[in-house]
Amino acid sequence: MGFTGCCPADSDLEIAWRDELEREAYEITSPAFDEIAEMLKVVANPLRVKILFLLVQKDHSVYEMMYVLKEPQNLLSYNLGILKKAGLLESYYRSRHKTYRFAGDRNAPLIRCLRQVLHP
């Protein structure tokens, strides 16, 4: 029996239409969307966005971020800890200074894209 709804009535078009919708449904139900939503929740803070914009350029120590962002050390450390716990950042020591960088290359392209929107 053919399709009789308001959408494509031709059975060949119906099959292609359903296949396309199934493909779209599969792409949208990917667990990656949950990961993206969680990452955006963590980043939904102006200071954290600024930190990520700085770190997408190069690694920075807490002291360097204090100088550039004009924020106190305790506030920076708190927010850096949140970003690190979420897996967005990692830290290492350069001399005696704790230095932060992106953890892997997975999230940096998204931050670069956001930065490009603000600074084309």
C-alpha positions as CSV (number, residue, x, y, z in Angstrom):
1,M,0.0,0.0,0.0
2,G,1.4,3.4,-1.0
3,F,2.0,6.4,1.2
4,T,-1.2,8.6,1.4
5,G,-0.1,11.4,3.7
6,C,0.8,15.0,2.9
7,C,4.4,14.1,2.1
8,P,5.8,12.4,-1.0
9,A,3.1,10.0,-2.4
10,D,5.4,8.2,-4.8
11,S,6.7,5.0,-3.3
12,D,10.3,5.5,-4.6
13,L,10.3,9.0,-3.1
14,E,8.7,7.7,0.1
15,I,11.6,5.2,0.5
16,A,14.3,7.8,-0.1
17,W,12.5,10.2,2.1
18,R,12.2,7.7,5.0
19,D,15.9,6.7,4.5
20,E,16.9,10.3,4.7
21,L,14.9,10.9,7.9
22,E,16.3,7.7,9.5
23,R,19.8,8.9,8.7
24,E,19.1,12.3,10.2
25,A,17.5,10.7,13.3
26,Y,20.5,8.5,13.8
27,E,22.9,11.5,13.5
28,I,21.0,13.5,16.0
29,T,20.8,10.7,18.6
30,S,24.5,10.3,18.6
31,P,26.0,10.4,22.2
32,A,28.3,13.1,20.9
33,F,25.5,15.6,21.3
34,D,25.3,14.9,25.1
35,E,29.1,15.5,25.3
36,I,28.8,18.7,23.4
37,A,25.9,19.9,25.6
38,E,27.9,19.1,28.8
39,M,31.0,20.9,27.4
40,L,28.9,24.0,26.6
41,K,27.4,24.0,30.1
42,V,31.0,24.1,31.5
43,V,32.0,26.8,29.1
44,A,28.9,28.9,29.8
45,N,30.8,31.5,31.9
46,P,32.4,34.6,30.5
47,L,35.7,34.1,32.4
48,R,36.0,30.5,31.2
49,V,35.4,31.6,27.6
50,K,38.1,34.2,28.0
51,I,40.5,31.5,29.5
52,L,39.8,29.2,26.6
53,F,40.3,32.0,24.0
54,L,43.7,32.6,25.6
55,L,44.7,29.0,25.7
56,V,43.6,28.3,22.1
57,Q,46.5,30.6,21.1
58,K,49.2,29.0,23.3
59,D,49.9,27.6,26.7
60,H,49.7,30.1,29.6
61,S,50.7,30.1,33.2
62,V,48.3,31.2,35.9
63,Y,50.4,34.3,36.4
64,E,50.2,35.2,32.7
65,M,46.4,34.8,32.7
66,M,46.2,37.0,35.8
67,Y,48.1,39.7,34.0
68,V,46.1,39.5,30.7
69,L,42.6,39.0,32.3
70,K,43.1,41.3,35.3
71,E,41.5,38.7,37.5
72,P,42.6,37.5,41.0
73,Q,44.5,34.2,41.3
74,N,41.9,32.5,43.4
75,L,39.1,33.2,40.8
76,L,41.3,32.0,37.9
77,S,42.4,28.9,39.8
78,Y,38.8,28.0,40.6
79,N,37.6,28.3,37.0
80,L,40.7,26.6,35.6
81,G,39.9,23.7,38.0
82,I,36.4,23.4,36.6
83,L,37.7,23.4,33.0
84,K,40.4,20.8,34.0
85,K,37.9,18.6,35.8
86,A,35.6,18.7,32.7
87,G,38.6,17.4,30.7
88,L,39.0,20.5,28.6
89,L,42.4,21.5,30.0
90,E,45.5,19.9,31.4
91,S,48.3,21.4,33.4
92,Y,52.0,21.0,33.8
93,Y,54.8,22.9,35.5
94,R,57.1,25.2,33.5
95,S,59.8,26.1,36.0
96,R,57.8,26.9,39.2
97,H,54.7,28.1,37.3
98,K,51.7,26.0,36.8
99,T,50.8,26.2,33.1
100,Y,47.6,25.2,31.3
101,R,46.8,24.0,27.8
102,F,44.0,22.2,26.0
103,A,43.7,18.6,26.8
104,G,44.1,16.9,23.4
105,D,42.9,18.4,20.1
106,R,39.3,17.6,20.3
107,N,37.8,20.8,21.7
108,A,40.2,23.4,20.3
109,P,38.6,23.6,16.9
110,L,35.3,24.6,18.5
111,I,36.9,27.4,20.5
112,R,38.8,28.6,17.4
113,C,35.5,28.7,15.6
114,L,33.9,30.8,18.3
115,R,37.0,33.1,18.5
116,Q,36.7,33.6,14.7
117,V,33.1,34.7,15.1
118,L,34.2,37.5,17.5
119,H,37.5,38.4,15.8
120,P,37.2,37.7,12.0
